[in-house]
Amino acid sequence: MNSRRLLGRRPSTPGRIPGSSSPDRSLPSDLMIQTCRRVGIVSIVFGSIWAFMTVMNNFVIRLISERMDTLYPFPGNLVGGAGVASSVAMVYLARRIGHKPQLLIDLGSGYLVLQCLLISVLTHWIPIPLVPRVSWVCIAILIYPAIVPNTPRKTLVVSLVAASTEPLAMALSMLRGIEFLGGWLYVLWTSVPNFICAFLVVVPVQIIHGLGQQVRRARELGSYRLEEPLGKGGMGEVFRATHQMLARPAAVKLIRPEILGSSSPGAARVIIQRFRREAEAAASLRSPHTISLYDFGVANDGTFFFVMELLDGLDLETLVERFGPLPPERCVHLLRQVCDSLHEAHTRGLVHRDIKPSNIFTCRLGLEVDFVKVLDFGLVKAVDEGGREATLLTAPDSTTGTPAYIAPEMVRGDRVADHRVDIYTLGCVAYWLMTGRLVFQAPNAIQLMYQHANAIPVPPSKLSEFEVPAALDHVILDCLAKFPEERPQSAAELSRRLLAALPELAWTGELAQRWWDRHHPEAARPGQTDSQRILTKTMEAMWEPVETPSPLASMGP
């Protein structure tokens, strides 16, 4: 069977209505952001050169020549100071308005013209002998646009203006009564290289923009245009994207065809099936606490992709790493929302099998905050009515999941794993939220899984910096029971027990709103980029199926 057909149809919606709008000829947004960073870097380099030359001309020239006024005329220090000051101002602007890349690049073009004018004024303040030379203006014209490319048309205009600064400076010197050998003929002859460079620099800029347009076209998947990358792993990437007609932001997960080509047939089958299973599972679930799937399919180049909602918030792993353990009432508030998502999945016969903090996202959604979304259903497994596995997406003699968050029965392999593995791993998540620690610590994955199968966990109340009620302690330890029949038997039951464990404490909407206003305000501060405002983690750094050798197989007979 052709592997391209495994994900079903290609997107049917057109990418753009013909004639509806003119094509966007700017560079892709992530390349624009990189260009903006280079504005600051180039400004630092230019400013450092001005400072170095000013110091050298004031101290070294005095030592080697008495003709200071001729070699370094009067406005030298003023021009050098202006060069340093303008460079410092440009570095400040690069940091201040980096979220407006085109404006910053246009200001950078003005900065280039100013630098060329300063160079020309200093060079032609006093006549120099007729000797062959390369103007510093030529160097600036050639280097700056190639490092910080604007559009080809703007580059040509700005370069011509910059090239004109040298004859302008010479004309000003003539008005001051300075005579140049050769007169206007010398002025014109000296300026020719500048104008040649002004036309030449358009060539690399045109090439850069042509490559940028190729990147933009390559990033168009159906109705969506890929923008800056949000994450990258061993199997694929996640991009921020925008629907070209609805202007709706989204997150697009990709698996490149070369990844499949470089994998073994068995591994490629697992990758394709997991990708398809994640799309099908997310599409079949309607809980508001399960991430929404907009579209999925195969691009023309064989790239597997699916489009998800873009979340504004952070995953629970990052939440605890950044802000520390959470109070019990907030833990219960978040965990019960996860239970809602899992209850629907379990009711439909689906087991997530990879519940962990990095796959649970708390975010802003409309007017609500601390709204939980469960991600990454790529390891989901369907179970038929007889309790048998309907599909198997892992290789023989392997254990699928994350060693720090894995149920004992999946380690032992002594029974068919059912929905109660998610109850166990959610207990591990609760432990992490309350204590900021894993349930067990070990130097390697094998020993860690062995402890999940055999060791007794320390109650979270003994490690948490908050006072954990005994009833809540008991619920979490029940989730971490070694045998499924000793755990809460459903996500709905766990949700009820969590609520009952805190009868008088509650994480109210007012408390949640206060926390989010303080730590993740909806209106971003000036100077923040989109990527800083939207803390999106729609996949981990390495989100491929984790296939860890079974401890029993590794130990041998």
Residue, then its C-alpha position, 0 to 999 in steps of 0.5 A: m500500500n502506498s504510505r501516502r494514503l495512510l493519512g487519508r485525504r489532502p486538504s480540500t480547501p484552496g490556499r488562496i482565492p485567485g486575484s483576491s490579494s497580491p502575493d506577499r513578497s517579504l521574507p518569511s517571518d522567522l527570517m525577518i526576525q533573524t534579519c532584525r537581530r543582525v541589525g543590532i549586531v551590525s550596529i555594534v560592529f560599526g559603533s566599535i569601529w568608530a570608537f576604535m578609529t577615534v581613539m587611534n586617530n587621537f593618540v597614535i597619529r599624534l605620535i607619528s606625525e605633527r600634521m594632525d590637522t591634515l591627517y585627522p581634521f577638526p570634525g574628526n571627533l565630532v564625526g566619530g562621536a556621531g557614529v558611535a551615538s547613532s550606532v548605540a541608538m540603532v542597537y537600542l531600537a533593534r531591541r525595542i522594536g524587534h517585533k516590527p521587523q519591516l520598520l526596523i529594517d527600514l530604519g536600518s537603511g536610514y542608518l546606513v545612509l547616515q554612516c556613509l555620510l559621516i564617512s564621506v564628510l570625514t574623508h573629504w573635509i580636507p583634500i587628499p592626493l590623487v591616488p588610487r583608493v577604495s572608498w569606505v563608502c563602497i565597503a559599507i554599501l556592499i556589506y550592510p544590505a547583504i547582511v540586512p537585506n531589504t526589498p530589492r527596490k528599497t535596497l537600490v534606492v537606499s544604496l544610490v542615496a548612500a553612494s551620493t553622500e560622497p559627491l555631496a560631501m565633496a560639494l560641501s567642501m568646495l562651498r567651504g573654499i576647498e579646492f580639489l585637483g581636477g575639480w568636478l571631474y575628480v568628484l565624478w571619477t571618485s564617485v563612480p565606484n560607489f554607484i557601481c557598488a550600489f547596483l551590484v549589491v542588488v544582485p545578492v539581495q535579489i537572490i536572498h529574496g528569491l530564496g526567501q520566496q522559495v522557502r515561503r512557497a515550500r511552507e504553504l500546506g493547503s490553506y495554511r502558511l507556515e511561519e516561525p518554527l515552534g519546536k524541532g525533534g528527531m522526527g519532525e517539526v512544529f511551526r506556527a501557521t496562519h490560515q490564508m483566508l481566515a487569518r486564524p493562527a494554528a500549530v502545524k506538526l510535520i514529519r518530513p519524508e526523508i525521516l521515513g526514508s532514513s528509518s527502518p521499515g519497522a520504525a517507519r511503520v511505527i512513525i506513520q501509524r503513530f502519526r495517523r493514530e494521533a490525528e484520528a484520536a484527536a479528531s474523534l474526541r470532543s472534550p474541550h480539554t483535548i487539543s482540537l485538530y483542524d486538518f491533516g494530510v500529506a503535502n505534495d512533497g510527501t510531508f505528513f502534517f496535521v494542523m492543531e489549535l495554537l495555545d497561549g500558555l505553558d505546559l505543566e513541566t515548564l510551569v513547575e520548573r519556572f514557578g515551583p510546586l503548586p498549592p494543592e487546590r490548584c493541582v486539583h483544579l488542573l488534574r480534574q480537567v485532565c480527568d475530563s479529557l481522559h474520561e471521554a477518551h476512555t469511554r471511547g475505548l482509547v488509552h493515551r499511554d503517555i500522560k506526563p507534564s509536558n503533554i498537559f498544557t494550561c492556557r488562556l482560552g477566550l476569557e478563561v485562564d488555567f484552562v487545561k488541554v491534553l496533547d500528543f495522542g500519538l501513543v493512543k491505543a484502542v481496546d476492543e470490548g474483550g479488553r484486547e489491544a486492537t492495534l500495537l504501535t510498538a516493536p516486540d520486546s519494547t515498552t512504549g512510554t516515558p520511563a519517569y511516567i510509566a505504569p508498573e504493568m507496562v514494565r512487567g508486561d504481565r497483563v494487557a494494559d488498559h485505561r488504568v495506566d493513564i490513572y497511574t501516570l496522572g498520579c505521577v503528574a500530580y506528584w510532580l505538581m505538588t512536590g516538583r519532583l519525580v515519583f522515583q529517582a534513578p541513574n538510568a531508564i531501566q532502574l527507573m522503570y524497575q522502581h515503578a514496578n516494585a518500589i513504594p513512593v514517598p507520600p507527596s505530603k512529606l516532600s511538598e512545601f505546602e500542607v497537603p491534606a491527608a485525603l489528597d495524599h491518600v488519593i495520589l498514593d492510590c493512583l500510584a498503586k502497583f496493581p490496576e485494581e487498587r487504583p481509582q477505576s475510572a477518570a470520573e471516579l478520580s475526579r470525584r475523589l479529588l474534589a472530595a479531598l478538598p471540601e473547603l479549599a478551591w482554586t477560584g477564577e479570581l485567584a487564577q486570573r490574578w496569577w495569570d495577570r502577574h506571570h503571563p499577562e494577556a497584553a504583551r509588554p512592548g518589545q516582546t515578539d510573538s514567539q515570546r508572547i505565545l509559549t507554545k509546546t505542541m510537541e516535545a523536543m524529541w516527540e518520537p515514540v520512546e521504545t525502551p528495551s523491556p527490563l525483563a528482556s534486558m536482564g536475560p534469563 
